[in-house]
Amino acid sequence: MTDAPHEKASIASLAMTRRMHRRRAAETRFRLYGRASVIFSMAALGWLLLSIAATGLSAFTQHWVDLDLDVRAESATDNDRRRLADALAGGFGVQADDAVRQELLALVSASAATDALARNAERSGATLRLTVPVSDQADQYYKGRVDASRPAAQRRLTDRQIAWLDRWADEEQVERRFNRGLFVNPDSRDPERAGLASAILGSVMIVLIAGALALPVGIGAAIYLDGFAPQTGWGGRLTRALEVNINNLAAVPAIVFGLLGLAVFINVFGLARSIPLVGGLVLALRMFPTIVIASRAALRAVPDSLTDSALSLGASRMQAVFNHKVPIAAPAMLTGSIIGMAQALGETAPLLMIGMVAFVTAVPESPLDPATALPVQIFLWSGSAEAAWAERASAAIIVLLAVLMVINGVAIVLRERLQRRRSL
């Protein structure tokens, strides 16, 4: 009779031990799943960054060739491209016919070389020393991206062109330099002359305009909704309706804001297409709900007892909010606002709708000049078939990622400084 309670206790203890083992096994599996998810996400991110770097880092350098061109006086009446082709043919010691001229002109940036010839037109008949970039195909060959062992039908460079390029390399006429033109040149139809100057300045103007409009309005709206808007009665219902609509605006696809900008700013107000002013206005609308939501979350994280104690000591509502609540929430509000600006910097669809997809060959000098933006420039270049454009697009992605990292770094630094200042 005395064994029954002990047997029941041992059975219960065994069941409890089994449950504990199952719990621990479940926790172990969850940890493994979490670690596997982190490892997978980091591997995917690393693979993405490595693939972009492998394609785009080479775009930051470019090959230039030194040419001693004997521009004959009798060819001075010809156009510059023909003079260039004849001079190249003379340098290689080949007879210049139409086919040879086409192959020779495909080795160098013909537009850059003819511009240099035009600037030295008065020196016709003399030997000109020109340093010009090679063509995009020649640049890809020197970077090892053209397989000379493949059949000629499967590559764009002919055997004769490869022989001429090898001759330049053997004679040390070719030099690899930092591609300064990638940052100072506007867009071009020649990949070797295309740059990001218009896109970078356009993006800077757009983000500055959007930030100047969205930051004060968004932060002010968040402070009003959190500290001054009525919370009861009909006023409270209106406040909750505004909060719901702002949250819904944050979920609206970005292209809808582009359609709104096209309908209002361009069709109604008559602003020009493809200008940074319209882009800034559209992205300000896109940033507004994000800034309001982030700022409200920062304000709600501050305990209400702080403002209640200030009110109990005789402070006004404005003094309690602006002197006590806002300074504590400022670091998180600033971080959310800057992240909203970084998000706007990467938007493409709204800018496409307002015409910033235009081919712009000049650097904008004001927000009313035609311009493009970095995401749009990446979209345009990635749609081209040549390998040089893919290289340029990857380089533009690297520049965009670098700008985003700088913006996020600024947000972190400012947040840390505000937190240290608050703790003093």
C-alpha positions in Angstrom: 0.0 0.0 0.0 2.8 2.3 0.7 4.3 1.9 -2.7 1.4 3.5 -4.6 2.1 7.1 -3.6 5.8 6.7 -4.4 4.9 5.2 -7.7 2.6 8.1 -8.5 5.2 10.6 -7.5 7.8 9.0 -9.7 5.5 9.0 -12.7 4.7 12.7 -12.2 8.4 13.4 -11.8 9.1 11.5 -15.0 6.4 13.3 -16.9 7.7 16.7 -15.6 11.2 15.8 -16.7 10.0 14.9 -20.1 8.1 18.2 -20.4 11.3 20.0 -19.3 13.3 18.2 -22.0 10.7 19.1 -24.6 10.8 22.8 -23.5 14.6 22.8 -23.6 14.6 21.1 -27.0 12.1 23.6 -28.3 14.2 26.5 -27.0 17.3 24.9 -28.6 15.6 24.6 -31.9 14.4 28.2 -31.7 17.9 29.4 -31.1 19.2 27.3 -34.0 16.4 28.7 -36.3 17.3 32.2 -35.2 21.0 31.8 -35.8 20.3 30.1 -39.1 18.1 33.1 -40.1 20.8 35.6 -39.1 23.5 33.6 -40.9 21.3 33.4 -44.1 20.4 37.1 -44.1 24.1 38.1 -43.5 25.2 35.7 -46.3 22.6 37.1 -48.7 23.6 40.6 -47.8 27.3 39.8 -48.2 26.6 38.1 -51.6 24.7 41.1 -52.8 27.4 43.6 -51.7 30.2 41.4 -53.2 28.4 41.0 -56.5 27.9 44.8 -56.7 31.5 45.5 -55.7 32.8 42.9 -58.2 31.0 44.6 -61.0 31.2 48.2 -60.0 34.6 48.8 -58.4 36.4 48.7 -61.7 34.3 51.6 -62.9 36.2 53.9 -60.5 39.3 53.5 -62.8 39.6 54.0 -66.5 42.2 53.4 -69.2 43.7 56.4 -71.1 45.9 56.3 -74.1 48.6 58.7 -75.2 48.4 59.4 -78.9 51.0 61.2 -81.0 48.8 62.2 -84.0 50.4 63.5 -87.1 47.5 65.5 -88.4 48.4 66.2 -92.0 47.8 69.6 -93.4 46.0 68.2 -96.5 43.4 66.6 -94.3 42.6 69.8 -92.5 39.4 70.3 -94.5 38.1 66.9 -93.5 35.9 66.4 -90.4 37.5 65.7 -87.1 36.5 62.0 -87.0 38.1 61.3 -90.3 41.2 63.2 -89.3 41.4 61.2 -86.1 40.9 57.9 -88.0 43.6 58.8 -90.6 46.0 59.8 -87.8 45.5 56.5 -86.0 45.9 54.5 -89.2 49.2 56.3 -89.8 50.3 55.5 -86.3 49.7 51.8 -86.8 51.0 51.8 -90.3 47.9 50.6 -92.0 46.0 51.8 -95.1 43.0 53.8 -94.1 39.7 52.8 -95.8 36.2 53.1 -94.4 36.3 49.7 -92.6 39.6 50.4 -91.0 38.5 53.9 -90.0 35.5 52.4 -88.2 37.6 49.9 -86.4 40.1 52.5 -85.3 37.5 54.9 -84.1 36.0 52.1 -82.0 39.3 51.9 -80.0 39.1 55.4 -78.4 36.5 57.7 -77.1 35.9 59.3 -80.5 33.9 62.2 -79.1 36.6 63.1 -76.5 39.3 62.8 -79.2 37.5 64.9 -81.8 36.8 67.5 -79.1 40.5 67.7 -78.4 41.2 68.0 -82.1 38.7 70.8 -82.5 40.4 72.7 -79.7 43.7 72.3 -81.5 42.4 73.0 -85.0 44.9 75.9 -85.5 47.8 73.4 -85.1 46.8 71.4 -88.1 49.9 69.9 -89.8 51.8 69.5 -86.5 52.1 66.4 -84.3 49.6 66.6 -81.5 50.1 64.9 -78.2 46.6 63.8 -77.0 45.7 61.8 -73.9 42.1 60.5 -74.3 40.1 57.7 -72.7 39.8 54.5 -74.7 36.4 53.3 -75.7 34.2 51.3 -73.5 34.9 48.0 -75.3 38.7 48.7 -75.2 38.4 49.6 -71.5 36.6 46.3 -70.8 39.3 44.4 -72.7 42.1 46.0 -70.7 40.2 45.2 -67.5 40.1 41.5 -68.5 36.4 41.3 -69.3 36.8 40.4 -73.0 37.9 36.9 -73.7 40.1 37.1 -76.8 40.1 33.3 -77.1 36.4 33.3 -78.0 35.4 33.2 -81.7 35.3 36.7 -83.3 31.6 36.4 -83.9 31.0 36.1 -80.1 32.8 39.4 -79.2 32.6 43.0 -80.3 36.3 43.5 -80.8 37.8 42.1 -83.9 41.2 40.3 -84.0 42.7 43.3 -85.6 41.4 45.6 -82.9 42.8 43.3 -80.2 46.2 43.3 -81.9 46.2 47.1 -82.0 45.2 47.3 -78.3 48.0 44.9 -77.4 50.4 47.0 -79.3 49.4 50.1 -77.3 49.9 48.1 -74.1 53.3 46.8 -75.2 54.4 50.3 -76.1 53.2 51.5 -72.7 50.9 54.1 -74.2 48.0 53.0 -72.0 47.6 54.0 -68.4 45.0 53.1 -65.8 43.8 56.1 -63.8 41.2 57.1 -61.3 38.0 57.8 -63.1 37.5 61.4 -62.1 34.9 61.8 -64.8 32.5 59.5 -63.0 31.9 62.2 -60.5 32.4 65.4 -62.5 30.8 64.5 -65.8 27.0 64.5 -66.6 25.4 61.7 -68.4 26.5 60.8 -71.9 25.7 58.4 -74.7 29.3 57.2 -74.5 29.8 55.0 -71.5 33.4 56.1 -71.1 32.3 59.7 -70.7 29.2 59.2 -68.7 29.3 60.5 -65.1 27.1 61.1 -62.0 27.5 64.8 -61.6 23.9 65.7 -62.6 22.5 62.8 -60.6 24.4 63.6 -57.4 23.6 67.3 -57.5 20.0 66.5 -58.4 19.7 64.1 -55.5 21.2 66.6 -53.1 18.8 69.3 -54.2 15.8 67.0 -54.0 16.6 65.8 -50.5 17.4 69.3 -49.2 14.1 70.6 -50.6 12.1 67.6 -49.2 13.8 67.8 -45.8 13.2 71.6 -45.6 9.5 71.1 -46.2 8.8 67.7 -44.5 10.9 68.0 -41.3 9.3 71.0 -39.7 5.8 70.1 -40.8 6.2 66.4 -39.8 7.8 67.1 -36.4 5.4 69.9 -35.7 2.4 67.7 -36.5 3.7 64.9 -34.3 4.2 67.3 -31.3 0.7 68.8 -31.8 -1.0 65.4 -32.0 0.9 64.1 -29.0 0.7 67.1 -26.6 -2.0 69.5 -27.8 -4.6 67.8 -29.9 -7.9 67.0 -28.0 -8.2 63.3 -26.9 -11.9 63.3 -25.9 -15.2 64.1 -27.6 -15.5 65.1 -31.2 -12.0 66.5 -31.1 -10.6 63.2 -30.0 -12.4 61.4 -32.8 -10.9 63.8 -35.3 -7.4 63.3 -33.8 -7.8 59.5 -34.0 -9.0 59.8 -37.6 -5.9 61.9 -38.5 -3.6 59.3 -36.9 -5.3 56.5 -38.9 -4.9 58.5 -42.1 -1.3 59.3 -41.5 -0.6 55.6 -40.8 -2.4 54.7 -44.0 -0.3 57.3 -46.0 2.9 55.6 -44.8 1.6 52.3 -46.5 0.6 54.0 -49.8 2.9 52.9 -52.7 5.5 55.5 -53.6 4.3 55.7 -57.2 1.0 57.1 -56.0 2.9 60.2 -54.7 4.4 60.5 -58.1 1.0 60.5 -59.7 -0.1 63.1 -57.2 2.9 65.3 -58.1 2.2 64.9 -61.8 -1.4 65.9 -61.4 -0.9 68.8 -59.0 2.5 70.3 -59.3 2.9 69.8 -63.1 -0.6 69.8 -64.5 -2.2 72.3 -62.2 0.6 74.6 -61.1 2.4 74.3 -64.4 5.9 73.5 -63.0 8.4 72.1 -65.4 9.0 68.3 -65.6 12.4 66.8 -64.5 13.4 69.6 -62.1 14.6 69.1 -58.5 11.9 71.4 -57.2 9.1 69.1 -58.2 11.1 66.1 -57.0 11.6 67.7 -53.6 7.9 68.5 -53.3 6.9 65.0 -54.2 9.4 63.3 -51.8 8.3 65.7 -49.1 4.9 64.3 -49.3 6.4 60.8 -49.2 8.5 61.6 -46.2 5.8 63.3 -44.2 4.0 60.3 -42.7 7.2 58.5 -41.9 8.5 61.5 -40.0 5.2 61.9 -38.1 5.1 58.2 -37.1 8.7 58.1 -36.0 8.4 61.4 -34.0 5.2 60.3 -32.3 6.7 57.0 -31.3 9.7 58.9 -29.8 7.3 61.2 -27.9 5.2 58.4 -26.6 8.3 56.7 -25.2 8.7 59.6 -22.8 6.7 58.9 -19.5 3.6 61.1 -19.1 4.6 61.6 -15.4 7.3 64.0 -16.6 4.9 66.5 -18.2 2.3 65.9 -15.4 4.9 66.9 -12.8 5.8 70.0 -14.7 2.1 70.9 -15.0 1.6 70.3 -11.3 4.4 72.8 -10.6 2.7 75.5 -12.6 4.2 75.1 -16.0 2.1 75.7 -19.0 1.3 73.0 -21.5 3.7 74.4 -24.0 6.5 74.7 -21.4 5.9 71.1 -20.2 6.1 69.8 -23.8 8.9 71.9 -25.3 11.1 72.2 -22.2 10.7 68.6 -20.8 9.2 66.1 -23.3 10.7 67.2 -26.6 14.3 67.4 -25.4 14.2 63.8 -24.2 12.5 62.6 -27.4 14.8 64.7 -29.6 17.5 62.0 -30.3 14.9 59.4 -31.4 13.0 62.0 -33.4 16.1 63.2 -35.2 17.1 59.6 -36.0 13.7 58.8 -37.4 13.6 62.0 -39.5 17.1 61.4 -41.0 16.2 57.8 -41.8 13.1 59.1 -43.5 15.4 61.4 -45.6 17.6 58.4 -46.5 14.5 56.5 -47.5 13.5 59.4 -49.8 16.9 59.4 -51.3 16.4 55.9 -52.6 13.0 56.4 -54.1 12.7 55.9 -57.9 9.1 55.5 -58.9 7.8 59.0 -57.9 10.7 60.6 -59.8 10.0 58.5 -62.9 6.4 59.8 -62.9 7.4 63.4 -62.8 9.8 63.0 -65.8 13.2 62.9 -64.1 13.9 59.9 -66.3 15.0 62.4 -69.0 18.5 62.2 -70.6 20.3 65.2 -69.0 23.7 66.1 -70.3 24.3 69.3 -68.2 25.0 69.8 -64.5 22.0 71.6 -62.9 22.9 75.0 -61.4 19.5 75.6 -59.6 16.4 73.6 -58.5 14.7 74.9 -61.6 17.2 73.3 -64.1 16.6 69.8 -65.5 18.3 67.1 -63.5 18.1 63.5 -62.6 18.7 61.5 -59.4 20.9 58.7 -58.4 18.2 56.0 -58.3 16.9 57.1 -61.7 20.4 57.1 -63.1 20.9 53.6 -61.9 17.6 52.6 -63.5 18.6 54.1 -66.8 22.0 52.6 -66.9 20.9 49.2 -65.8 18.6 49.0 -68.8 21.4 49.3 -71.3 22.8 46.1 -72.8 26.5 46.9 -72.9 28.8 45.6 -70.1 30.2 49.1 -69.6 26.7 50.4 -68.6 26.3 47.5 -66.1 29.6 48.5 -64.6 28.6 52.2 -64.4 25.2 51.2 -62.8 27.0 49.1 -60.2 29.3 52.0 -59.4 26.3 54.3 -59.0 24.8 51.8 -56.6 28.1 51.9 -54.6 27.9 55.7 -54.5 24.3 55.6 -53.4 25.0 53.1 -50.7 28.0 55.2 -49.5 25.7 58.3 -49.3 23.1 56.4 -47.4 25.7 55.1 -45.0 27.0 58.6 -44.4 23.5 59.9 -43.7 22.8 57.0 -41.2 26.2 57.7 -39.6 25.3 61.4 -39.2 22.1 60.3 -37.6 23.9 58.1 -35.1 26.5 60.8 -34.2 23.8 63.4 -33.7 21.7 61.1 -31.6 24.7 60.2 -29.4 25.6 63.9 -28.9 22.0 64.8 -28.0 21.9 61.9 -25.5 25.2 63.0 -23.9 24.0 66.6 -23.7 20.8 65.5 -22.1 22.6 63.4 -19.5 24.9 66.3 -18.4 
